[in-house]
């Protein structure tokens, strides 16, 4: 009698887990886009053309400029444009642009 009840209980558990698996498989993944959403195969790339001169380091063997938080030497290219001159607080680019370091508020106030 006890063996019959245990086997029924096991059969009930197996059948219940099988039914649960079937119902879980039919559930929709909530992270998928909705029915009206479309997926595009083209990638959109935005190129930021703005350059910010963060810092300049003048040394005997050459100057360094930190532009957009990356270090460059004179003659290297930043966003495809050659750096032609690194001054005390400016950087000149081959396309005619001149980057100037942001002056601190205390320097502006004192002038």
Jmol script that loads the backbone (N, CA, C; Angstrom):
load data "model"
ATOM      1  N   UNK A   1       0.814  -1.187   0.000  1.00  0.00           N
ATOM      2  CA  UNK A   1       0.000   0.000   0.000  1.00  0.00           C
ATOM      3  C   UNK A   1       0.864   1.260   0.000  1.00  0.00           C
ATOM      4  N   UNK A   2       1.873   1.278   0.872  1.00  0.00           N
ATOM      5  CA  UNK A   2       2.773   2.423   0.935  1.00  0.00           C
ATOM      6  C   UNK A   2       3.535   2.570  -0.373  1.00  0.00           C
ATOM      7  N   UNK A   3       3.945   1.466  -0.954  1.00  0.00           N
ATOM      8  CA  UNK A   3       4.661   1.488  -2.224  1.00  0.00           C
ATOM      9  C   UNK A   3       3.771   2.034  -3.337  1.00  0.00           C
ATOM     10  N   UNK A   4       2.503   1.697  -3.306  1.00  0.00           N
ATOM     11  CA  UNK A   4       1.560   2.185  -4.307  1.00  0.00           C
ATOM     12  C   UNK A   4       1.389   3.700  -4.180  1.00  0.00           C
ATOM     13  N   UNK A   5       1.319   4.218  -2.981  1.00  0.00           N
ATOM     14  CA  UNK A   5       1.164   5.662  -2.758  1.00  0.00           C
ATOM     15  C   UNK A   5       2.423   6.422  -3.200  1.00  0.00           C
ATOM     16  N   UNK A   6       3.581   5.843  -2.914  1.00  0.00           N
ATOM     17  CA  UNK A   6       4.842   6.491  -3.314  1.00  0.00           C
ATOM     18  C   UNK A   6       4.953   6.530  -4.828  1.00  0.00           C
ATOM     19  N   UNK A   7       4.591   5.433  -5.478  1.00  0.00           N
ATOM     20  CA  UNK A   7       4.680   5.400  -6.940  1.00  0.00           C
ATOM     21  C   UNK A   7       3.677   6.371  -7.560  1.00  0.00           C
ATOM     22  N   UNK A   8       2.505   6.522  -6.974  1.00  0.00           N
ATOM     23  CA  UNK A   8       1.532   7.511  -7.449  1.00  0.00           C
ATOM     24  C   UNK A   8       2.070   8.927  -7.288  1.00  0.00           C
ATOM     25  N   UNK A   9       2.680   9.157  -6.137  1.00  0.00           N
ATOM     26  CA  UNK A   9       3.248  10.478  -5.856  1.00  0.00           C
ATOM     27  C   UNK A   9       4.373  10.808  -6.841  1.00  0.00           C
ATOM     28  N   UNK A  10       5.224   9.845  -7.111  1.00  0.00           N
ATOM     29  CA  UNK A  10       6.313  10.045  -8.080  1.00  0.00           C
ATOM     30  C   UNK A  10       5.728  10.287  -9.461  1.00  0.00           C
ATOM     31  N   UNK A  11       4.739   9.524  -9.846  1.00  0.00           N
ATOM     32  CA  UNK A  11       4.081   9.694 -11.145  1.00  0.00           C
ATOM     33  C   UNK A  11       3.435  11.067 -11.244  1.00  0.00           C
ATOM     34  N   UNK A  12       2.824  11.522 -10.176  1.00  0.00           N
ATOM     35  CA  UNK A  12       2.200  12.842 -10.141  1.00  0.00           C
ATOM     36  C   UNK A  12       3.255  13.945 -10.281  1.00  0.00           C
ATOM     37  N   UNK A  13       4.395  13.806  -9.614  1.00  0.00           N
ATOM     38  CA  UNK A  13       5.476  14.800  -9.695  1.00  0.00           C
ATOM     39  C   UNK A  13       6.056  14.841 -11.109  1.00  0.00           C
ATOM     40  N   UNK A  14       6.286  13.684 -11.695  1.00  0.00           N
ATOM     41  CA  UNK A  14       6.842  13.625 -13.051  1.00  0.00           C
ATOM     42  C   UNK A  14       5.864  14.245 -14.043  1.00  0.00           C
ATOM     43  N   UNK A  15       4.603  13.917 -13.942  1.00  0.00           N
ATOM     44  CA  UNK A  15       3.599  14.468 -14.862  1.00  0.00           C
ATOM     45  C   UNK A  15       3.462  15.974 -14.670  1.00  0.00           C
ATOM     46  N   UNK A  16       3.507  16.427 -13.431  1.00  0.00           N
ATOM     47  CA  UNK A  16       3.400  17.863 -13.155  1.00  0.00           C
ATOM     48  C   UNK A  16       4.593  18.636 -13.701  1.00  0.00           C
ATOM     49  N   UNK A  17       5.792  18.101 -13.544  1.00  0.00           N
ATOM     50  CA  UNK A  17       6.969  18.792 -14.064  1.00  0.00           C
ATOM     51  C   UNK A  17       6.956  18.799 -15.586  1.00  0.00           C
ATOM     52  N   UNK A  18       6.446  17.761 -16.222  1.00  0.00           N
ATOM     53  CA  UNK A  18       6.335  17.731 -17.676  1.00  0.00           C
ATOM     54  C   UNK A  18       5.357  18.801 -18.155  1.00  0.00           C
ATOM     55  N   UNK A  19       4.235  18.928 -17.493  1.00  0.00           N
ATOM     56  CA  UNK A  19       3.247  19.956 -17.860  1.00  0.00           C
ATOM     57  C   UNK A  19       3.815  21.352 -17.633  1.00  0.00           C
ATOM     58  N   UNK A  20       4.579  21.530 -16.565  1.00  0.00           N
ATOM     59  CA  UNK A  20       5.190  22.830 -16.289  1.00  0.00           C
ATOM     60  C   UNK A  20       6.173  23.200 -17.383  1.00  0.00           C
ATOM     61  N   UNK A  21       6.970  22.219 -17.852  1.00  0.00           N
ATOM     62  CA  UNK A  21       7.921  22.486 -18.925  1.00  0.00           C
ATOM     63  C   UNK A  21       7.200  22.890 -20.206  1.00  0.00           C
ATOM     64  N   UNK A  22       6.082  22.262 -20.496  1.00  0.00           N
ATOM     65  CA  UNK A  22       5.335  22.608 -21.697  1.00  0.00           C
ATOM     66  C   UNK A  22       4.777  24.027 -21.606  1.00  0.00           C
ATOM     67  N   UNK A  23       4.267  24.405 -20.448  1.00  0.00           N
ATOM     68  CA  UNK A  23       3.691  25.748 -20.319  1.00  0.00           C
ATOM     69  C   UNK A  23       4.789  26.809 -20.265  1.00  0.00           C
ATOM     70  N   UNK A  24       5.941  26.502 -19.696  1.00  0.00           N
ATOM     71  CA  UNK A  24       7.043  27.464 -19.650  1.00  0.00           C
ATOM     72  C   UNK A  24       7.616  27.684 -21.045  1.00  0.00           C
ATOM     73  N   UNK A  25       7.614  26.657 -21.876  1.00  0.00           N
ATOM     74  CA  UNK A  25       8.146  26.791 -23.229  1.00  0.00           C
ATOM     75  C   UNK A  25       7.260  27.686 -24.083  1.00  0.00           C
ATOM     76  N   UNK A  26       5.984  27.761 -23.768  1.00  0.00           N
ATOM     77  CA  UNK A  26       5.086  28.575 -24.580  1.00  0.00           C
ATOM     78  C   UNK A  26       5.053  30.037 -24.147  1.00  0.00           C
ATOM     79  N   UNK A  27       5.729  30.379 -23.043  1.00  0.00           N
ATOM     80  CA  UNK A  27       5.762  31.773 -22.590  1.00  0.00           C
ATOM     81  C   UNK A  27       6.668  32.606 -23.481  1.00  0.00           C
ATOM     82  N   UNK A  28       6.282  33.862 -23.707  1.00  0.00           N
ATOM     83  CA  UNK A  28       7.060  34.782 -24.526  1.00  0.00           C
ATOM     84  C   UNK A  28       8.179  35.395 -23.698  1.00  0.00           C
ATOM     85  N   UNK A  29       9.359  35.539 -24.283  1.00  0.00           N
ATOM     86  CA  UNK A  29      10.497  36.163 -23.616  1.00  0.00           C
ATOM     87  C   UNK A  29      10.204  37.656 -23.463  1.00  0.00           C
ATOM     88  N   UNK A  30      10.152  38.186 -22.227  1.00  0.00           N
ATOM     89  CA  UNK A  30       9.800  39.590 -22.020  1.00  0.00           C
ATOM     90  C   UNK A  30      10.888  40.571 -22.491  1.00  0.00           C
ATOM     91  N   UNK A  31      12.091  40.074 -22.767  1.00  0.00           N
ATOM     92  CA  UNK A  31      13.149  40.976 -23.226  1.00  0.00           C
ATOM     93  C   UNK A  31      13.154  41.175 -24.737  1.00  0.00           C
ATOM     94  N   UNK A  32      12.326  40.391 -25.454  1.00  0.00           N
ATOM     95  CA  UNK A  32      12.239  40.550 -26.910  1.00  0.00           C
ATOM     96  C   UNK A  32      11.387  41.762 -27.258  1.00  0.00           C
ATOM     97  N   UNK A  33      11.648  42.413 -28.409  1.00  0.00           N
ATOM     98  CA  UNK A  33      10.821  43.553 -28.815  1.00  0.00           C
ATOM     99  C   UNK A  33       9.394  43.117 -29.104  1.00  0.00           C
ATOM    100  N   UNK A  34       8.479  44.089 -29.067  1.00  0.00           N
ATOM    101  CA  UNK A  34       7.067  43.817 -29.288  1.00  0.00           C
ATOM    102  C   UNK A  34       6.777  43.399 -30.714  1.00  0.00           C
ATOM    103  N   UNK A  35       5.497  43.094 -30.984  1.00  0.00           N
ATOM    104  CA  UNK A  35       5.084  42.579 -32.283  1.00  0.00           C
ATOM    105  C   UNK A  35       5.306  43.585 -33.410  1.00  0.00           C
ATOM    106  N   UNK A  36       5.166  44.879 -33.150  1.00  0.00           N
ATOM    107  CA  UNK A  36       5.306  45.877 -34.201  1.00  0.00           C
ATOM    108  C   UNK A  36       6.729  46.363 -34.410  1.00  0.00           C
ATOM    109  N   UNK A  37       7.672  45.875 -33.631  1.00  0.00           N
ATOM    110  CA  UNK A  37       9.055  46.355 -33.720  1.00  0.00           C
ATOM    111  C   UNK A  37       9.754  45.751 -34.928  1.00  0.00           C
ATOM    112  N   UNK A  38      10.644  46.527 -35.510  1.00  0.00           N
ATOM    113  CA  UNK A  38      11.437  46.011 -36.617  1.00  0.00           C
ATOM    114  C   UNK A  38      12.911  46.150 -36.269  1.00  0.00           C
ATOM    115  N   UNK A  39      13.707  45.246 -36.793  1.00  0.00           N
ATOM    116  CA  UNK A  39      15.138  45.249 -36.532  1.00  0.00           C
ATOM    117  C   UNK A  39      15.847  45.686 -37.802  1.00  0.00           C
ATOM    118  N   UNK A  40      16.710  46.681 -37.657  1.00  0.00           N
ATOM    119  CA  UNK A  40      17.448  47.207 -38.798  1.00  0.00           C
ATOM    120  C   UNK A  40      18.834  46.577 -38.850  1.00  0.00           C
ATOM    121  N   UNK A  41      19.295  46.244 -40.042  1.00  0.00           N
ATOM    122  CA  UNK A  41      20.617  45.649 -40.197  1.00  0.00           C
ATOM    123  C   UNK A  41      21.709  46.695 -40.376  1.00  0.00           C
ATOM    124  N   UNK A  42      21.349  47.951 -40.574  1.00  0.00           N
ATOM    125  CA  UNK A  42      22.354  48.987 -40.794  1.00  0.00           C
ATOM    126  C   UNK A  42      22.767  49.572 -39.459  1.00  0.00           C
ATOM    127  N   UNK A  43      24.043  49.732 -39.284  1.00  0.00           N
ATOM    128  CA  UNK A  43      24.578  50.304 -38.053  1.00  0.00           C
ATOM    129  C   UNK A  43      24.738  51.806 -38.223  1.00  0.00           C
ATOM    130  N   UNK A  44      24.345  52.550 -37.214  1.00  0.00           N
ATOM    131  CA  UNK A  44      24.491  53.996 -37.242  1.00  0.00           C
ATOM    132  C   UNK A  44      25.717  54.364 -36.429  1.00  0.00           C
ATOM    133  N   UNK A  45      26.658  55.037 -37.076  1.00  0.00           N
ATOM    134  CA  UNK A  45      27.884  55.441 -36.418  1.00  0.00           C
ATOM    135  C   UNK A  45      27.927  56.957 -36.413  1.00  0.00           C
ATOM    136  N   UNK A  46      28.068  57.525 -35.210  1.00  0.00           N
ATOM    137  CA  UNK A  46      28.194  58.972 -35.131  1.00  0.00           C
ATOM    138  C   UNK A  46      29.644  59.300 -34.828  1.00  0.00           C
ATOM    139  N   UNK A  47      30.194  60.207 -35.610  1.00  0.00           N
ATOM    140  CA  UNK A  47      31.577  60.606 -35.424  1.00  0.00           C
ATOM    141  C   UNK A  47      31.581  61.973 -34.768  1.00  0.00           C
ATOM    142  N   UNK A  48      32.238  62.040 -33.623  1.00  0.00           N
ATOM    143  CA  UNK A  48      32.324  63.310 -32.916  1.00  0.00           C
ATOM    144  C   UNK A  48      33.528  64.067 -33.440  1.00  0.00           C
ATOM    145  N   UNK A  49      33.287  65.179 -34.128  1.00  0.00           N
ATOM    146  CA  UNK A  49      34.368  65.953 -34.716  1.00  0.00           C
ATOM    147  C   UNK A  49      34.933  66.984 -33.757  1.00  0.00           C
ATOM    148  N   UNK A  50      34.318  67.171 -32.603  1.00  0.00           N
ATOM    149  CA  UNK A  50      34.825  68.186 -31.684  1.00  0.00           C
ATOM    150  C   UNK A  50      36.068  67.670 -30.980  1.00  0.00           C
ATOM    151  N   UNK A  51      37.071  68.517 -30.892  1.00  0.00           N
ATOM    152  CA  UNK A  51      38.320  68.176 -30.230  1.00  0.00           C
ATOM    153  C   UNK A  51      38.517  69.108 -29.058  1.00  0.00           C
ATOM    154  N   UNK A  52      38.922  68.552 -27.924  1.00  0.00           N
ATOM    155  CA  UNK A  52      39.156  69.335 -26.727  1.00  0.00           C
ATOM    156  C   UNK A  52      40.610  69.166 -26.309  1.00  0.00           C
ATOM    157  N   UNK A  53      41.321  70.286 -26.192  1.00  0.00           N
ATOM    158  CA  UNK A  53      42.695  70.254 -25.708  1.00  0.00           C
ATOM    159  C   UNK A  53      42.647  70.246 -24.193  1.00  0.00           C
ATOM    160  N   UNK A  54      43.026  69.115 -23.603  1.00  0.00           N
ATOM    161  CA  UNK A  54      42.968  68.961 -22.152  1.00  0.00           C
ATOM    162  C   UNK A  54      44.224  69.458 -21.453  1.00  0.00           C
ATOM    163  N   UNK A  55      45.395  69.196 -22.072  1.00  0.00           N
ATOM    164  CA  UNK A  55      46.643  69.530 -21.410  1.00  0.00           C
ATOM    165  C   UNK A  55      47.774  69.565 -22.427  1.00  0.00           C
ATOM    166  N   UNK A  56      48.871  70.271 -22.068  1.00  0.00           N
ATOM    167  CA  UNK A  56      50.074  70.325 -22.893  1.00  0.00           C
ATOM    168  C   UNK A  56      51.278  70.109 -21.987  1.00  0.00           C
ATOM    169  N   UNK A  57      52.246  69.318 -22.465  1.00  0.00           N
ATOM    170  CA  UNK A  57      53.482  69.088 -21.730  1.00  0.00           C
ATOM    171  C   UNK A  57      54.638  69.438 -22.657  1.00  0.00           C
ATOM    172  N   UNK A  58      55.411  70.459 -22.282  1.00  0.00           N
ATOM    173  CA  UNK A  58      56.560  70.890 -23.073  1.00  0.00           C
ATOM    174  C   UNK A  58      57.811  70.249 -22.478  1.00  0.00           C
ATOM    175  N   UNK A  59      58.549  69.493 -23.321  1.00  0.00           N
ATOM    176  CA  UNK A  59      59.779  68.841 -22.866  1.00  0.00           C
ATOM    177  C   UNK A  59      60.902  69.184 -23.842  1.00  0.00           C
ATOM    178  N   UNK A  60      62.142  68.912 -23.436  1.00  0.00           N
ATOM    179  CA  UNK A  60      63.305  69.164 -24.283  1.00  0.00           C
ATOM    180  C   UNK A  60      63.245  68.334 -25.566  1.00  0.00           C
ATOM    181  N   UNK A  61      62.864  67.075 -25.433  1.00  0.00           N
ATOM    182  CA  UNK A  61      62.878  66.167 -26.584  1.00  0.00           C
ATOM    183  C   UNK A  61      61.558  66.143 -27.356  1.00  0.00           C
ATOM    184  N   UNK A  62      60.652  67.045 -27.074  1.00  0.00           N
ATOM    185  CA  UNK A  62      59.388  67.116 -27.815  1.00  0.00           C
ATOM    186  C   UNK A  62      58.215  67.386 -26.900  1.00  0.00           C
ATOM    187  N   UNK A  63      57.194  67.976 -27.455  1.00  0.00           N
ATOM    188  CA  UNK A  63      56.008  68.329 -26.677  1.00  0.00           C
ATOM    189  C   UNK A  63      54.933  67.264 -26.845  1.00  0.00           C
ATOM    190  N   UNK A  64      54.091  67.179 -25.843  1.00  0.00           N
ATOM    191  CA  UNK A  64      52.959  66.258 -25.867  1.00  0.00           C
ATOM    192  C   UNK A  64      51.678  67.056 -25.649  1.00  0.00           C
ATOM    193  N   UNK A  65      50.626  66.638 -26.293  1.00  0.00           N
ATOM    194  CA  UNK A  65      49.315  67.263 -26.103  1.00  0.00           C
ATOM    195  C   UNK A  65      48.308  66.184 -25.741  1.00  0.00           C
ATOM    196  N   UNK A  66      47.449  66.497 -24.791  1.00  0.00           N
ATOM    197  CA  UNK A  66      46.364  65.592 -24.428  1.00  0.00           C
ATOM    198  C   UNK A  66      45.093  66.156 -25.048  1.00  0.00           C
ATOM    199  N   UNK A  67      44.593  65.452 -26.061  1.00  0.00           N
ATOM    200  CA  UNK A  67      43.399  65.879 -26.796  1.00  0.00           C
ATOM    201  C   UNK A  67      42.345  64.797 -26.628  1.00  0.00           C
ATOM    202  N   UNK A  68      41.172  65.192 -26.171  1.00  0.00           N
ATOM    203  CA  UNK A  68      40.082  64.244 -25.884  1.00  0.00           C
ATOM    204  C   UNK A  68      40.577  63.096 -25.004  1.00  0.00           C
ATOM    205  N   UNK A  69      41.405  63.451 -24.008  1.00  0.00           N
ATOM    206  CA  UNK A  69      41.934  62.516 -23.014  1.00  0.00           C
ATOM    207  C   UNK A  69      42.861  61.451 -23.593  1.00  0.00           C
ATOM    208  N   UNK A  70      43.472  61.723 -24.768  1.00  0.00           N
ATOM    209  CA  UNK A  70      44.464  60.829 -25.365  1.00  0.00           C
ATOM    210  C   UNK A  70      45.729  61.629 -25.626  1.00  0.00           C
ATOM    211  N   UNK A  71      46.899  60.989 -25.476  1.00  0.00           N
ATOM    212  CA  UNK A  71      48.181  61.673 -25.605  1.00  0.00           C
ATOM    213  C   UNK A  71      48.678  61.603 -27.051  1.00  0.00           C
ATOM    214  N   UNK A  72      49.113  62.758 -27.589  1.00  0.00           N
ATOM    215  CA  UNK A  72      49.617  62.859 -28.953  1.00  0.00           C
ATOM    216  C   UNK A  72      50.932  63.628 -28.979  1.00  0.00           C
ATOM    217  N   UNK A  73      51.815  63.262 -29.938  1.00  0.00           N
ATOM    218  CA  UNK A  73      53.042  64.007 -30.207  1.00  0.00           C
ATOM    219  C   UNK A  73      52.834  64.815 -31.477  1.00  0.00           C
ATOM    220  N   UNK A  74      53.689  65.822 -31.673  1.00  0.00           N
ATOM    221  CA  UNK A  74      53.637  66.593 -32.910  1.00  0.00           C
ATOM    222  C   UNK A  74      53.915  65.650 -34.075  1.00  0.00           C
ATOM    223  N   UNK A  75      53.141  65.770 -35.139  1.00  0.00           N
ATOM    224  CA  UNK A  75      53.276  64.897 -36.300  1.00  0.00           C
ATOM    225  C   UNK A  75      52.285  63.747 -36.308  1.00  0.00           C
ATOM    226  N   UNK A  76      51.732  63.396 -35.154  1.00  0.00           N
ATOM    227  CA  UNK A  76      50.719  62.340 -35.108  1.00  0.00           C
ATOM    228  C   UNK A  76      49.383  62.896 -35.590  1.00  0.00           C
ATOM    229  N   UNK A  77      48.441  62.002 -35.808  1.00  0.00           N
ATOM    230  CA  UNK A  77      47.124  62.401 -36.303  1.00  0.00           C
ATOM    231  C   UNK A  77      46.062  62.175 -35.234  1.00  0.00           C
ATOM    232  N   UNK A  78      45.167  63.135 -35.131  1.00  0.00           N
ATOM    233  CA  UNK A  78      44.011  63.026 -34.256  1.00  0.00           C
ATOM    234  C   UNK A  78      42.783  63.154 -35.148  1.00  0.00           C
ATOM    235  N   UNK A  79      41.925  62.145 -35.129  1.00  0.00           N
ATOM    236  CA  UNK A  79      40.756  62.065 -36.002  1.00  0.00           C
ATOM    237  C   UNK A  79      41.148  62.307 -37.455  1.00  0.00           C
ATOM    238  N   UNK A  80      42.303  61.780 -37.857  1.00  0.00           N
ATOM    239  CA  UNK A  80      42.750  61.859 -39.239  1.00  0.00           C
ATOM    240  C   UNK A  80      43.435  63.160 -39.626  1.00  0.00           C
ATOM    241  N   UNK A  81      43.586  64.101 -38.695  1.00  0.00           N
ATOM    242  CA  UNK A  81      44.196  65.397 -38.988  1.00  0.00           C
ATOM    243  C   UNK A  81      45.551  65.471 -38.279  1.00  0.00           C
ATOM    244  N   UNK A  82      46.580  65.878 -39.037  1.00  0.00           N
ATOM    245  CA  UNK A  82      47.943  65.925 -38.499  1.00  0.00           C
ATOM    246  C   UNK A  82      48.119  67.105 -37.549  1.00  0.00           C
ATOM    247  N   UNK A  83      48.841  66.862 -36.448  1.00  0.00           N
ATOM    248  CA  UNK A  83      49.189  67.916 -35.498  1.00  0.00           C
ATOM    249  C   UNK A  83      50.478  68.562 -36.004  1.00  0.00           C
ATOM    250  N   UNK A  84      50.413  69.863 -36.373  1.00  0.00           N
ATOM    251  CA  UNK A  84      51.582  70.526 -36.945  1.00  0.00           C
ATOM    252  C   UNK A  84      52.391  71.304 -35.919  1.00  0.00           C
ATOM    253  N   UNK A  85      51.763  71.741 -34.825  1.00  0.00           N
ATOM    254  CA  UNK A  85      52.502  72.495 -33.815  1.00  0.00           C
ATOM    255  C   UNK A  85      51.824  72.343 -32.455  1.00  0.00           C
ATOM    256  N   UNK A  86      52.669  72.165 -31.421  1.00  0.00           N
ATOM    257  CA  UNK A  86      52.171  72.134 -30.047  1.00  0.00           C
ATOM    258  C   UNK A  86      52.837  73.288 -29.316  1.00  0.00           C
ATOM    259  N   UNK A  87      52.029  74.252 -28.895  1.00  0.00           N
ATOM    260  CA  UNK A  87      52.526  75.417 -28.171  1.00  0.00           C
ATOM    261  C   UNK A  87      52.268  75.297 -26.685  1.00  0.00           C
ATOM    262  N   UNK A  88      52.494  76.399 -25.965  1.00  0.00           N
ATOM    263  CA  UNK A  88      52.340  76.417 -24.506  1.00  0.00           C
ATOM    264  C   UNK A  88      50.914  76.072 -24.072  1.00  0.00           C
ATOM    265  N   UNK A  89      49.937  76.634 -24.755  1.00  0.00           N
ATOM    266  CA  UNK A  89      48.544  76.329 -24.422  1.00  0.00           C
ATOM    267  C   UNK A  89      47.670  76.187 -25.671  1.00  0.00           C
ATOM    268  N   UNK A  90      48.316  75.903 -26.810  1.00  0.00           N
ATOM    269  CA  UNK A  90      47.571  75.721 -28.062  1.00  0.00           C
ATOM    270  C   UNK A  90      48.141  74.560 -28.866  1.00  0.00           C
ATOM    271  N   UNK A  91      47.319  74.024 -29.744  1.00  0.00           N
ATOM    272  CA  UNK A  91      47.730  72.997 -30.696  1.00  0.00           C
ATOM    273  C   UNK A  91      47.190  73.402 -32.058  1.00  0.00           C
ATOM    274  N   UNK A  92      48.066  73.435 -33.063  1.00  0.00           N
ATOM    275  CA  UNK A  92      47.656  73.773 -34.435  1.00  0.00           C
ATOM    276  C   UNK A  92      47.546  72.493 -35.246  1.00  0.00           C
ATOM    277  N   UNK A  93      46.465  72.395 -35.999  1.00  0.00           N
ATOM    278  CA  UNK A  93      46.212  71.223 -36.832  1.00  0.00           C
ATOM    279  C   UNK A  93      46.406  71.567 -38.306  1.00  0.00           C
ATOM    280  N   UNK A  94      46.661  70.561 -39.121  1.00  0.00           N
ATOM    281  CA  UNK A  94      46.939  70.756 -40.541  1.00  0.00           C
ATOM    282  C   UNK A  94      45.746  71.327 -41.302  1.00  0.00           C
ATOM    283  N   UNK A  95      44.534  71.122 -40.808  1.00  0.00           N
ATOM    284  CA  UNK A  95      43.362  71.648 -41.507  1.00  0.00           C
ATOM    285  C   UNK A  95      43.053  73.099 -41.138  1.00  0.00           C
ATOM    286  N   UNK A  96      43.945  73.724 -40.357  1.00  0.00           N
ATOM    287  CA  UNK A  96      43.767  75.134 -40.012  1.00  0.00           C
ATOM    288  C   UNK A  96      43.149  75.387 -38.656  1.00  0.00           C
ATOM    289  N   UNK A  97      42.635  74.357 -38.024  1.00  0.00           N
ATOM    290  CA  UNK A  97      42.040  74.553 -36.705  1.00  0.00           C
ATOM    291  C   UNK A  97      43.131  74.772 -35.667  1.00  0.00           C
ATOM    292  N   UNK A  98      42.809  75.557 -34.656  1.00  0.00           N
ATOM    293  CA  UNK A  98      43.725  75.802 -33.550  1.00  0.00           C
ATOM    294  C   UNK A  98      42.979  75.497 -32.259  1.00  0.00           C
ATOM    295  N   UNK A  99      43.473  74.518 -31.527  1.00  0.00           N
ATOM    296  CA  UNK A  99      42.857  74.135 -30.264  1.00  0.00           C
ATOM    297  C   UNK A  99      43.508  74.931 -29.144  1.00  0.00           C
ATOM    298  N   UNK A 100      42.684  75.473 -28.266  1.00  0.00           N
ATOM    299  CA  UNK A 100      43.183  76.266 -27.143  1.00  0.00           C
ATOM    300  C   UNK A 100      42.692  75.637 -25.851  1.00  0.00           C
ATOM    301  N   UNK A 101      43.591  75.599 -24.857  1.00  0.00           N
ATOM    302  CA  UNK A 101      43.196  75.060 -23.558  1.00  0.00           C
ATOM    303  C   UNK A 101      42.219  75.995 -22.877  1.00  0.00           C
ATOM    304  N   UNK A 102      41.296  75.431 -22.156  1.00  0.00           N
ATOM    305  CA  UNK A 102      40.331  76.214 -21.387  1.00  0.00           C
ATOM    306  C   UNK A 102      41.057  76.895 -20.243  1.00  0.00           C
ATOM    307  N   UNK A 103      40.903  78.195 -20.145  1.00  0.00           N
ATOM    308  CA  UNK A 103      41.548  78.926 -19.060  1.00  0.00           C
ATOM    309  C   UNK A 103      40.727  78.793 -17.793  1.00  0.00           C
ATOM    310  N   UNK A 104      41.430  78.643 -16.701  1.00  0.00           N
ATOM    311  CA  UNK A 104      40.755  78.524 -15.409  1.00  0.00           C
ATOM    312  C   UNK A 104      40.036  79.815 -15.074  1.00  0.00           C
ATOM    313  N   UNK A 105      38.989  79.731 -14.303  1.00  0.00           N
ATOM    314  CA  UNK A 105      38.188  80.906 -13.937  1.00  0.00           C
ATOM    315  C   UNK A 105      39.046  81.913 -13.175  1.00  0.00           C
ATOM    316  N   UNK A 106      39.965  81.432 -12.372  1.00  0.00           N
ATOM    317  CA  UNK A 106      40.805  82.362 -11.603  1.00  0.00           C
ATOM    318  C   UNK A 106      41.716  83.166 -12.524  1.00  0.00           C
ATOM    319  N   UNK A 107      42.180  82.587 -13.642  1.00  0.00           N
ATOM    320  CA  UNK A 107      43.023  83.322 -14.582  1.00  0.00           C
ATOM    321  C   UNK A 107      42.200  84.408 -15.279  1.00  0.00           C
ATOM    322  N   UNK A 108      40.972  84.108 -15.625  1.00  0.00           N
ATOM    323  CA  UNK A 108      40.109  85.073 -16.319  1.00  0.00           C
ATOM    324  C   UNK A 108      39.737  86.206 -15.372  1.00  0.00           C
ATOM    325  N   UNK A 109      39.441  85.883 -14.112  1.00  0.00           N
ATOM    326  CA  UNK A 109      39.057  86.880 -13.133  1.00  0.00           C
ATOM    327  C   UNK A 109      40.179  87.875 -12.858  1.00  0.00           C
ATOM    328  N   UNK A 110      41.407  87.374 -12.816  1.00  0.00           N
ATOM    329  CA  UNK A 110      42.547  88.211 -12.489  1.00  0.00           C
ATOM    330  C   UNK A 110      42.929  89.189 -13.603  1.00  0.00           C
ATOM    331  N   UNK A 111      42.463  88.984 -14.816  1.00  0.00           N
ATOM    332  CA  UNK A 111      42.846  89.850 -15.940  1.00  0.00           C
ATOM    333  C   UNK A 111      41.989  91.073 -16.036  1.00  0.00           C
TER     334      UNK A 111
END
end "model"
wireframe off; spacefill off
backbone 0.3
color backbone group
